[in-house]
Each structure stands twice: as C-alpha cells, then as structure tokens.
Amino acid sequence: MKIGDLIKFKGTWGDSVVPGERRTGIVMEVWTNGWSGRLQSADILWDNGDFSKHFGANNVEVLVEVVNESR
C-alpha cells in the first residue's frame, strides 16, 4: 500500500456497509513500524468525505495501485 492507492474497506462487516458509509478511499499517508518496517496503518480519505488517521492496514485491500509516483 502506497500514498495515492485506491483502497476498499474489507473489515469483518465490509460486505454489509450501507450506502453513504465508507466503502472506498484514497491513501493519504502510510505508517510503518520503525523496527520491522512493516506497514501498520494508513491515513485514508474515504468516498463519503470522512478522514481516518491511522486506520488499520489489515482492514483494507488495494484496488488500484499507484504506478507512476512522480505525477
């Protein structure tokens, strides 16, 4: 997961998300573990306008990955 990736919420209740709630979002920032370098969380701007800081990385799946980061 990288900044700019389009992601989809896949938490345990992901299939039952009602319209108007968080479904897809854009990764705005990623946070890694300083010791292991593993991805820990991400800041996400959701399709309904909500902004999540430090959202658990294991609760989302990448739909579209950023290919050219220079744009």
PyMOL Python script that loads the backbone (N, CA, C, O; Angstrom):
from pymol import cmd

cmd.read_pdbstr("""\
ATOM      1  N   MET A   1       0.854  -1.165   0.000  1.00  0.00           N
ATOM      2  CA  MET A   1       0.000   0.000   0.000  1.00  0.00           C
ATOM      3  C   MET A   1       0.904   1.233   0.000  1.00  0.00           C
ATOM      4  O   MET A   1       1.852   1.332   0.778  1.00  0.00           O
ATOM      5  N   LYS A   2       0.578   2.178  -0.904  1.00  0.00           N
ATOM      6  CA  LYS A   2       1.355   3.401  -1.042  1.00  0.00           C
ATOM      7  C   LYS A   2       0.409   4.607  -1.079  1.00  0.00           C
ATOM      8  O   LYS A   2      -0.797   4.464  -1.282  1.00  0.00           O
ATOM      9  N   ILE A   3       0.977   5.778  -0.881  1.00  0.00           N
ATOM     10  CA  ILE A   3       0.207   7.020  -0.991  1.00  0.00           C
ATOM     11  C   ILE A   3      -0.381   7.107  -2.395  1.00  0.00           C
ATOM     12  O   ILE A   3       0.324   6.911  -3.385  1.00  0.00           O
ATOM     13  N   GLY A   4      -1.668   7.401  -2.473  1.00  0.00           N
ATOM     14  CA  GLY A   4      -2.360   7.541  -3.748  1.00  0.00           C
ATOM     15  C   GLY A   4      -3.115   6.312  -4.189  1.00  0.00           C
ATOM     16  O   GLY A   4      -3.922   6.390  -5.115  1.00  0.00           O
ATOM     17  N   ASP A   5      -2.876   5.164  -3.546  1.00  0.00           N
ATOM     18  CA  ASP A   5      -3.587   3.943  -3.916  1.00  0.00           C
ATOM     19  C   ASP A   5      -5.081   4.075  -3.611  1.00  0.00           C
ATOM     20  O   ASP A   5      -5.473   4.686  -2.617  1.00  0.00           O
ATOM     21  N   LEU A   6      -5.900   3.494  -4.479  1.00  0.00           N
ATOM     22  CA  LEU A   6      -7.338   3.401  -4.243  1.00  0.00           C
ATOM     23  C   LEU A   6      -7.569   2.108  -3.468  1.00  0.00           C
ATOM     24  O   LEU A   6      -7.141   1.040  -3.904  1.00  0.00           O
ATOM     25  N   ILE A   7      -8.236   2.195  -2.332  1.00  0.00           N
ATOM     26  CA  ILE A   7      -8.432   1.028  -1.478  1.00  0.00           C
ATOM     27  C   ILE A   7      -9.919   0.793  -1.229  1.00  0.00           C
ATOM     28  O   ILE A   7     -10.748   1.679  -1.438  1.00  0.00           O
ATOM     29  N   LYS A   8     -10.238  -0.420  -0.780  1.00  0.00           N
ATOM     30  CA  LYS A   8     -11.602  -0.794  -0.434  1.00  0.00           C
ATOM     31  C   LYS A   8     -11.608  -1.311   0.995  1.00  0.00           C
ATOM     32  O   LYS A   8     -10.723  -2.069   1.392  1.00  0.00           O
ATOM     33  N   PHE A   9     -12.603  -0.901   1.764  1.00  0.00           N
ATOM     34  CA  PHE A   9     -12.749  -1.379   3.138  1.00  0.00           C
ATOM     35  C   PHE A   9     -13.122  -2.848   3.113  1.00  0.00           C
ATOM     36  O   PHE A   9     -14.037  -3.238   2.388  1.00  0.00           O
ATOM     37  N   LYS A  10     -12.427  -3.675   3.895  1.00  0.00           N
ATOM     38  CA  LYS A  10     -12.727  -5.109   3.919  1.00  0.00           C
ATOM     39  C   LYS A  10     -12.809  -5.655   5.337  1.00  0.00           C
ATOM     40  O   LYS A  10     -12.557  -6.841   5.550  1.00  0.00           O
ATOM     41  N   GLY A  11     -13.153  -4.826   6.303  1.00  0.00           N
ATOM     42  CA  GLY A  11     -13.285  -5.294   7.676  1.00  0.00           C
ATOM     43  C   GLY A  11     -14.313  -6.411   7.782  1.00  0.00           C
ATOM     44  O   GLY A  11     -14.946  -6.761   6.786  1.00  0.00           O
ATOM     45  N   THR A  12     -14.485  -6.960   8.941  1.00  0.00           N
ATOM     46  CA  THR A  12     -15.386  -8.102   9.121  1.00  0.00           C
ATOM     47  C   THR A  12     -16.810  -7.771   8.688  1.00  0.00           C
ATOM     48  O   THR A  12     -17.556  -8.667   8.291  1.00  0.00           O
ATOM     49  N   TRP A  13     -17.194  -6.517   8.756  1.00  0.00           N
ATOM     50  CA  TRP A  13     -18.544  -6.106   8.346  1.00  0.00           C
ATOM     51  C   TRP A  13     -18.501  -5.396   6.988  1.00  0.00           C
ATOM     52  O   TRP A  13     -19.468  -4.727   6.624  1.00  0.00           O
ATOM     53  N   GLY A  14     -17.424  -5.523   6.246  1.00  0.00           N
ATOM     54  CA  GLY A  14     -17.235  -4.818   4.975  1.00  0.00           C
ATOM     55  C   GLY A  14     -18.301  -5.089   3.939  1.00  0.00           C
ATOM     56  O   GLY A  14     -18.666  -4.192   3.179  1.00  0.00           O
ATOM     57  N   ASP A  15     -18.812  -6.322   3.893  1.00  0.00           N
ATOM     58  CA  ASP A  15     -19.834  -6.661   2.901  1.00  0.00           C
ATOM     59  C   ASP A  15     -21.194  -6.079   3.227  1.00  0.00           C
ATOM     60  O   ASP A  15     -22.067  -6.025   2.361  1.00  0.00           O
ATOM     61  N   SER A  16     -21.389  -5.641   4.461  1.00  0.00           N
ATOM     62  CA  SER A  16     -22.699  -5.113   4.853  1.00  0.00           C
ATOM     63  C   SER A  16     -22.684  -3.604   5.066  1.00  0.00           C
ATOM     64  O   SER A  16     -23.575  -3.069   5.725  1.00  0.00           O
ATOM     65  N   VAL A  17     -21.687  -2.908   4.520  1.00  0.00           N
ATOM     66  CA  VAL A  17     -21.612  -1.453   4.650  1.00  0.00           C
ATOM     67  C   VAL A  17     -22.768  -0.829   3.881  1.00  0.00           C
ATOM     68  O   VAL A  17     -22.968  -1.127   2.703  1.00  0.00           O
ATOM     69  N   VAL A  18     -23.523   0.029   4.539  1.00  0.00           N
ATOM     70  CA  VAL A  18     -24.678   0.667   3.898  1.00  0.00           C
ATOM     71  C   VAL A  18     -24.217   1.811   2.997  1.00  0.00           C
ATOM     72  O   VAL A  18     -23.165   2.403   3.237  1.00  0.00           O
ATOM     73  N   PRO A  19     -25.000   2.126   1.961  1.00  0.00           N
ATOM     74  CA  PRO A  19     -24.656   3.249   1.085  1.00  0.00           C
ATOM     75  C   PRO A  19     -24.465   4.539   1.896  1.00  0.00           C
ATOM     76  O   PRO A  19     -25.221   4.818   2.827  1.00  0.00           O
ATOM     77  N   GLY A  20     -23.458   5.303   1.531  1.00  0.00           N
ATOM     78  CA  GLY A  20     -23.159   6.539   2.244  1.00  0.00           C
ATOM     79  C   GLY A  20     -22.105   6.360   3.318  1.00  0.00           C
ATOM     80  O   GLY A  20     -21.597   7.345   3.853  1.00  0.00           O
ATOM     81  N   GLU A  21     -21.771   5.130   3.642  1.00  0.00           N
ATOM     82  CA  GLU A  21     -20.707   4.848   4.607  1.00  0.00           C
ATOM     83  C   GLU A  21     -19.409   4.578   3.851  1.00  0.00           C
ATOM     84  O   GLU A  21     -19.397   4.555   2.621  1.00  0.00           O
ATOM     85  N   ARG A  22     -18.347   4.380   4.569  1.00  0.00           N
ATOM     86  CA  ARG A  22     -17.030   4.155   3.973  1.00  0.00           C
ATOM     87  C   ARG A  22     -16.993   2.857   3.175  1.00  0.00           C
ATOM     88  O   ARG A  22     -17.227   1.774   3.710  1.00  0.00           O
ATOM     89  N   ARG A  23     -16.699   2.988   1.897  1.00  0.00           N
ATOM     90  CA  ARG A  23     -16.529   1.809   1.034  1.00  0.00           C
ATOM     91  C   ARG A  23     -15.150   1.831   0.385  1.00  0.00           C
ATOM     92  O   ARG A  23     -14.385   0.873   0.500  1.00  0.00           O
ATOM     93  N   THR A  24     -14.838   2.933  -0.298  1.00  0.00           N
ATOM     94  CA  THR A  24     -13.539   3.066  -0.957  1.00  0.00           C
ATOM     95  C   THR A  24     -12.874   4.353  -0.490  1.00  0.00           C
ATOM     96  O   THR A  24     -13.532   5.255   0.028  1.00  0.00           O
ATOM     97  N   GLY A  25     -11.583   4.423  -0.676  1.00  0.00           N
ATOM     98  CA  GLY A  25     -10.858   5.615  -0.252  1.00  0.00           C
ATOM     99  C   GLY A  25      -9.505   5.722  -0.928  1.00  0.00           C
ATOM    100  O   GLY A  25      -9.071   4.820  -1.644  1.00  0.00           O
ATOM    101  N   ILE A  26      -8.854   6.841  -0.684  1.00  0.00           N
ATOM    102  CA  ILE A  26      -7.516   7.124  -1.210  1.00  0.00           C
ATOM    103  C   ILE A  26      -6.548   7.172  -0.037  1.00  0.00           C
ATOM    104  O   ILE A  26      -6.822   7.814   0.977  1.00  0.00           O
ATOM    105  N   VAL A  27      -5.418   6.494  -0.178  1.00  0.00           N
ATOM    106  CA  VAL A  27      -4.386   6.501   0.859  1.00  0.00           C
ATOM    107  C   VAL A  27      -3.662   7.844   0.811  1.00  0.00           C
ATOM    108  O   VAL A  27      -3.101   8.217  -0.219  1.00  0.00           O
ATOM    109  N   MET A  28      -3.676   8.567   1.929  1.00  0.00           N
ATOM    110  CA  MET A  28      -3.035   9.879   2.003  1.00  0.00           C
ATOM    111  C   MET A  28      -1.649   9.809   2.658  1.00  0.00           C
ATOM    112  O   MET A  28      -0.771  10.611   2.341  1.00  0.00           O
ATOM    113  N   GLU A  29      -1.458   8.862   3.561  1.00  0.00           N
ATOM    114  CA  GLU A  29      -0.174   8.692   4.262  1.00  0.00           C
ATOM    115  C   GLU A  29      -0.109   7.260   4.762  1.00  0.00           C
ATOM    116  O   GLU A  29      -1.140   6.678   5.099  1.00  0.00           O
ATOM    117  N   VAL A  30       1.081   6.684   4.814  1.00  0.00           N
ATOM    118  CA  VAL A  30       1.251   5.343   5.365  1.00  0.00           C
ATOM    119  C   VAL A  30       2.198   5.406   6.553  1.00  0.00           C
ATOM    120  O   VAL A  30       3.110   6.232   6.590  1.00  0.00           O
ATOM    121  N   TRP A  31       1.976   4.534   7.516  1.00  0.00           N
ATOM    122  CA  TRP A  31       2.773   4.492   8.737  1.00  0.00           C
ATOM    123  C   TRP A  31       3.340   3.087   8.897  1.00  0.00           C
ATOM    124  O   TRP A  31       2.606   2.102   8.829  1.00  0.00           O
ATOM    125  N   THR A  32       4.643   3.002   9.110  1.00  0.00           N
ATOM    126  CA  THR A  32       5.291   1.712   9.264  1.00  0.00           C
ATOM    127  C   THR A  32       5.903   1.586  10.649  1.00  0.00           C
ATOM    128  O   THR A  32       6.142   2.580  11.335  1.00  0.00           O
ATOM    129  N   ASN A  33       6.151   0.350  11.043  1.00  0.00           N
ATOM    130  CA  ASN A  33       6.823   0.061  12.294  1.00  0.00           C
ATOM    131  C   ASN A  33       8.292   0.433  12.124  1.00  0.00           C
ATOM    132  O   ASN A  33       8.940  -0.026  11.183  1.00  0.00           O
ATOM    133  N   GLY A  34       8.821   1.253  13.017  1.00  0.00           N
ATOM    134  CA  GLY A  34      10.200   1.712  12.905  1.00  0.00           C
ATOM    135  C   GLY A  34      11.222   0.610  13.041  1.00  0.00           C
ATOM    136  O   GLY A  34      12.320   0.718  12.495  1.00  0.00           O
ATOM    137  N   TRP A  35      10.892  -0.444  13.752  1.00  0.00           N
ATOM    138  CA  TRP A  35      11.844  -1.519  13.974  1.00  0.00           C
ATOM    139  C   TRP A  35      11.796  -2.557  12.853  1.00  0.00           C
ATOM    140  O   TRP A  35      12.833  -2.951  12.320  1.00  0.00           O
ATOM    141  N   SER A  36      10.586  -2.997  12.499  1.00  0.00           N
ATOM    142  CA  SER A  36      10.460  -4.060  11.495  1.00  0.00           C
ATOM    143  C   SER A  36      10.238  -3.528  10.075  1.00  0.00           C
ATOM    144  O   SER A  36      10.489  -4.239   9.102  1.00  0.00           O
ATOM    145  N   GLY A  37       9.767  -2.276   9.954  1.00  0.00           N
ATOM    146  CA  GLY A  37       9.463  -1.715   8.647  1.00  0.00           C
ATOM    147  C   GLY A  37       8.133  -2.176   8.077  1.00  0.00           C
ATOM    148  O   GLY A  37       7.791  -1.813   6.951  1.00  0.00           O
ATOM    149  N   ARG A  38       7.371  -2.972   8.833  1.00  0.00           N
ATOM    150  CA  ARG A  38       6.073  -3.448   8.368  1.00  0.00           C
ATOM    151  C   ARG A  38       5.037  -2.329   8.395  1.00  0.00           C
ATOM    152  O   ARG A  38       5.049  -1.472   9.278  1.00  0.00           O
ATOM    153  N   LEU A  39       4.150  -2.357   7.417  1.00  0.00           N
ATOM    154  CA  LEU A  39       3.056  -1.399   7.349  1.00  0.00           C
ATOM    155  C   LEU A  39       2.126  -1.598   8.542  1.00  0.00           C
ATOM    156  O   LEU A  39       1.679  -2.715   8.805  1.00  0.00           O
ATOM    157  N   GLN A  40       1.838  -0.526   9.258  1.00  0.00           N
ATOM    158  CA  GLN A  40       0.982  -0.606  10.438  1.00  0.00           C
ATOM    159  C   GLN A  40      -0.392   0.008  10.202  1.00  0.00           C
ATOM    160  O   GLN A  40      -1.413  -0.593  10.537  1.00  0.00           O
ATOM    161  N   SER A  41      -0.415   1.202   9.625  1.00  0.00           N
ATOM    162  CA  SER A  41      -1.686   1.895   9.427  1.00  0.00           C
ATOM    163  C   SER A  41      -1.548   2.901   8.298  1.00  0.00           C
ATOM    164  O   SER A  41      -0.464   3.122   7.758  1.00  0.00           O
ATOM    165  N   ALA A  42      -2.682   3.504   7.958  1.00  0.00           N
ATOM    166  CA  ALA A  42      -2.701   4.493   6.885  1.00  0.00           C
ATOM    167  C   ALA A  42      -3.730   5.570   7.203  1.00  0.00           C
ATOM    168  O   ALA A  42      -4.733   5.316   7.870  1.00  0.00           O
ATOM    169  N   ASP A  43      -3.460   6.774   6.713  1.00  0.00           N
ATOM    170  CA  ASP A  43      -4.453   7.850   6.758  1.00  0.00           C
ATOM    171  C   ASP A  43      -5.241   7.748   5.454  1.00  0.00           C
ATOM    172  O   ASP A  43      -4.653   7.703   4.373  1.00  0.00           O
ATOM    173  N   ILE A  44      -6.564   7.713   5.554  1.00  0.00           N
ATOM    174  CA  ILE A  44      -7.395   7.462   4.377  1.00  0.00           C
ATOM    175  C   ILE A  44      -8.485   8.513   4.256  1.00  0.00           C
ATOM    176  O   ILE A  44      -9.173   8.830   5.227  1.00  0.00           O
ATOM    177  N   LEU A  45      -8.633   9.049   3.050  1.00  0.00           N
ATOM    178  CA  LEU A  45      -9.742   9.935   2.711  1.00  0.00           C
ATOM    179  C   LEU A  45     -10.795   9.067   2.043  1.00  0.00           C
ATOM    180  O   LEU A  45     -10.581   8.552   0.946  1.00  0.00           O
ATOM    181  N   TRP A  46     -11.944   8.906   2.716  1.00  0.00           N
ATOM    182  CA  TRP A  46     -12.993   7.999   2.261  1.00  0.00           C
ATOM    183  C   TRP A  46     -13.923   8.664   1.258  1.00  0.00           C
ATOM    184  O   TRP A  46     -13.985   9.890   1.171  1.00  0.00           O
ATOM    185  N   ASP A  47     -14.642   7.846   0.506  1.00  0.00           N
ATOM    186  CA  ASP A  47     -15.553   8.336  -0.528  1.00  0.00           C
ATOM    187  C   ASP A  47     -16.712   9.157   0.019  1.00  0.00           C
ATOM    188  O   ASP A  47     -17.331   9.912  -0.731  1.00  0.00           O
ATOM    189  N   ASN A  48     -17.021   9.030   1.299  1.00  0.00           N
ATOM    190  CA  ASN A  48     -18.117   9.823   1.875  1.00  0.00           C
ATOM    191  C   ASN A  48     -17.604  11.112   2.520  1.00  0.00           C
ATOM    192  O   ASN A  48     -18.373  11.833   3.154  1.00  0.00           O
ATOM    193  N   GLY A  49     -16.297  11.410   2.360  1.00  0.00           N
ATOM    194  CA  GLY A  49     -15.719  12.637   2.887  1.00  0.00           C
ATOM    195  C   GLY A  49     -15.065  12.500   4.243  1.00  0.00           C
ATOM    196  O   GLY A  49     -14.402  13.431   4.702  1.00  0.00           O
ATOM    197  N   ASP A  50     -15.234  11.353   4.904  1.00  0.00           N
ATOM    198  CA  ASP A  50     -14.574  11.129   6.195  1.00  0.00           C
ATOM    199  C   ASP A  50     -13.067  10.986   5.999  1.00  0.00           C
ATOM    200  O   ASP A  50     -12.599  10.580   4.936  1.00  0.00           O
ATOM    201  N   PHE A  51     -12.324  11.328   7.041  1.00  0.00           N
ATOM    202  CA  PHE A  51     -10.872  11.168   7.024  1.00  0.00           C
ATOM    203  C   PHE A  51     -10.471  10.345   8.242  1.00  0.00           C
ATOM    204  O   PHE A  51     -10.770  10.726   9.374  1.00  0.00           O
ATOM    205  N   SER A  52      -9.800   9.228   8.019  1.00  0.00           N
ATOM    206  CA  SER A  52      -9.358   8.356   9.106  1.00  0.00           C
ATOM    207  C   SER A  52      -7.854   8.473   9.281  1.00  0.00           C
ATOM    208  O   SER A  52      -7.097   8.278   8.329  1.00  0.00           O
ATOM    209  N   LYS A  53      -7.422   8.789  10.483  1.00  0.00           N
ATOM    210  CA  LYS A  53      -5.997   8.808  10.788  1.00  0.00           C
ATOM    211  C   LYS A  53      -5.619   7.482  11.423  1.00  0.00           C
ATOM    212  O   LYS A  53      -6.300   6.999  12.327  1.00  0.00           O
ATOM    213  N   HIS A  54      -4.547   6.908  10.950  1.00  0.00           N
ATOM    214  CA  HIS A  54      -4.009   5.653  11.472  1.00  0.00           C
ATOM    215  C   HIS A  54      -5.022   4.514  11.413  1.00  0.00           C
ATOM    216  O   HIS A  54      -5.203   3.787  12.389  1.00  0.00           O
ATOM    217  N   PHE A  55      -5.678   4.363  10.273  1.00  0.00           N
ATOM    218  CA  PHE A  55      -6.634   3.279  10.061  1.00  0.00           C
ATOM    219  C   PHE A  55      -5.856   1.981   9.868  1.00  0.00           C
ATOM    220  O   PHE A  55      -4.870   1.965   9.131  1.00  0.00           O
ATOM    221  N   GLY A  56      -6.273   0.901  10.508  1.00  0.00           N
ATOM    222  CA  GLY A  56      -5.556  -0.373  10.452  1.00  0.00           C
ATOM    223  C   GLY A  56      -5.372  -0.885   9.035  1.00  0.00           C
ATOM    224  O   GLY A  56      -6.346  -1.055   8.302  1.00  0.00           O
ATOM    225  N   ALA A  57      -4.140  -1.128   8.646  1.00  0.00           N
ATOM    226  CA  ALA A  57      -3.819  -1.545   7.278  1.00  0.00           C
ATOM    227  C   ALA A  57      -4.395  -2.909   6.935  1.00  0.00           C
ATOM    228  O   ALA A  57      -4.609  -3.204   5.759  1.00  0.00           O
ATOM    229  N   ASN A  58      -4.649  -3.740   7.921  1.00  0.00           N
ATOM    230  CA  ASN A  58      -5.187  -5.067   7.638  1.00  0.00           C
ATOM    231  C   ASN A  58      -6.695  -5.040   7.363  1.00  0.00           C
ATOM    232  O   ASN A  58      -7.275  -6.085   7.067  1.00  0.00           O
ATOM    233  N   ASN A  59      -7.337  -3.884   7.453  1.00  0.00           N
ATOM    234  CA  ASN A  59      -8.776  -3.760   7.210  1.00  0.00           C
ATOM    235  C   ASN A  59      -9.116  -3.260   5.816  1.00  0.00           C
ATOM    236  O   ASN A  59     -10.280  -2.992   5.520  1.00  0.00           O
ATOM    237  N   VAL A  60      -8.108  -3.131   4.955  1.00  0.00           N
ATOM    238  CA  VAL A  60      -8.351  -2.635   3.603  1.00  0.00           C
ATOM    239  C   VAL A  60      -7.613  -3.498   2.581  1.00  0.00           C
ATOM    240  O   VAL A  60      -6.633  -4.169   2.904  1.00  0.00           O
ATOM    241  N   GLU A  61      -8.104  -3.465   1.344  1.00  0.00           N
ATOM    242  CA  GLU A  61      -7.390  -4.116   0.253  1.00  0.00           C
ATOM    243  C   GLU A  61      -7.179  -3.089  -0.854  1.00  0.00           C
ATOM    244  O   GLU A  61      -8.033  -2.233  -1.086  1.00  0.00           O
ATOM    245  N   VAL A  62      -6.052  -3.177  -1.526  1.00  0.00           N
ATOM    246  CA  VAL A  62      -5.716  -2.230  -2.584  1.00  0.00           C
ATOM    247  C   VAL A  62      -6.480  -2.622  -3.844  1.00  0.00           C
ATOM    248  O   VAL A  62      -6.393  -3.761  -4.302  1.00  0.00           O
ATOM    249  N   LEU A  63      -7.232  -1.666  -4.403  1.00  0.00           N
ATOM    250  CA  LEU A  63      -7.964  -1.888  -5.652  1.00  0.00           C
ATOM    251  C   LEU A  63      -7.137  -1.439  -6.846  1.00  0.00           C
ATOM    252  O   LEU A  63      -7.003  -2.168  -7.829  1.00  0.00           O
ATOM    253  N   VAL A  64      -6.585  -0.238  -6.755  1.00  0.00           N
ATOM    254  CA  VAL A  64      -5.762   0.311  -7.833  1.00  0.00           C
ATOM    255  C   VAL A  64      -4.486   0.844  -7.208  1.00  0.00           C
ATOM    256  O   VAL A  64      -4.518   1.700  -6.324  1.00  0.00           O
ATOM    257  N   GLU A  65      -3.364   0.325  -7.680  1.00  0.00           N
ATOM    258  CA  GLU A  65      -2.078   0.727  -7.131  1.00  0.00           C
ATOM    259  C   GLU A  65      -1.474   1.857  -7.968  1.00  0.00           C
ATOM    260  O   GLU A  65      -1.567   1.844  -9.195  1.00  0.00           O
ATOM    261  N   VAL A  66      -0.863   2.818  -7.310  1.00  0.00           N
ATOM    262  CA  VAL A  66      -0.182   3.905  -7.996  1.00  0.00           C
ATOM    263  C   VAL A  66       1.015   3.327  -8.731  1.00  0.00           C
ATOM    264  O   VAL A  66       1.831   2.620  -8.141  1.00  0.00           O
ATOM    265  N   VAL A  67       1.118   3.631 -10.027  1.00  0.00           N
ATOM    266  CA  VAL A  67       2.219   3.103 -10.818  1.00  0.00           C
ATOM    267  C   VAL A  67       3.318   4.146 -10.964  1.00  0.00           C
ATOM    268  O   VAL A  67       4.494   3.839 -10.769  1.00  0.00           O
ATOM    269  N   ASN A  68       2.944   5.373 -11.304  1.00  0.00           N
ATOM    270  CA  ASN A  68       3.910   6.433 -11.521  1.00  0.00           C
ATOM    271  C   ASN A  68       3.799   7.432 -10.368  1.00  0.00           C
ATOM    272  O   ASN A  68       2.900   8.272 -10.356  1.00  0.00           O
ATOM    273  N   GLU A  69       4.708   7.340  -9.404  1.00  0.00           N
ATOM    274  CA  GLU A  69       4.631   8.202  -8.228  1.00  0.00           C
ATOM    275  C   GLU A  69       5.121   9.626  -8.481  1.00  0.00           C
ATOM    276  O   GLU A  69       4.989  10.483  -7.608  1.00  0.00           O
ATOM    277  N   SER A  70       5.686   9.892  -9.662  1.00  0.00           N
ATOM    278  CA  SER A  70       6.214  11.225  -9.937  1.00  0.00           C
ATOM    279  C   SER A  70       5.123  12.198 -10.356  1.00  0.00           C
ATOM    280  O   SER A  70       5.389  13.394 -10.473  1.00  0.00           O
ATOM    281  N   ARG A  71       3.890  11.719 -10.589  1.00  0.00           N
ATOM    282  CA  ARG A  71       2.810  12.617 -11.000  1.00  0.00           C
ATOM    283  C   ARG A  71       2.108  13.170  -9.802  1.00  0.00           C
ATOM    284  O   ARG A  71       1.165  13.949  -9.943  1.00  0.00           O
TER     285      ARG A  71
END
""", "prot")
cmd.dss("prot")
cmd.show_as("cartoon", "prot")
cmd.util.cbc("prot")
cmd.orient("prot")
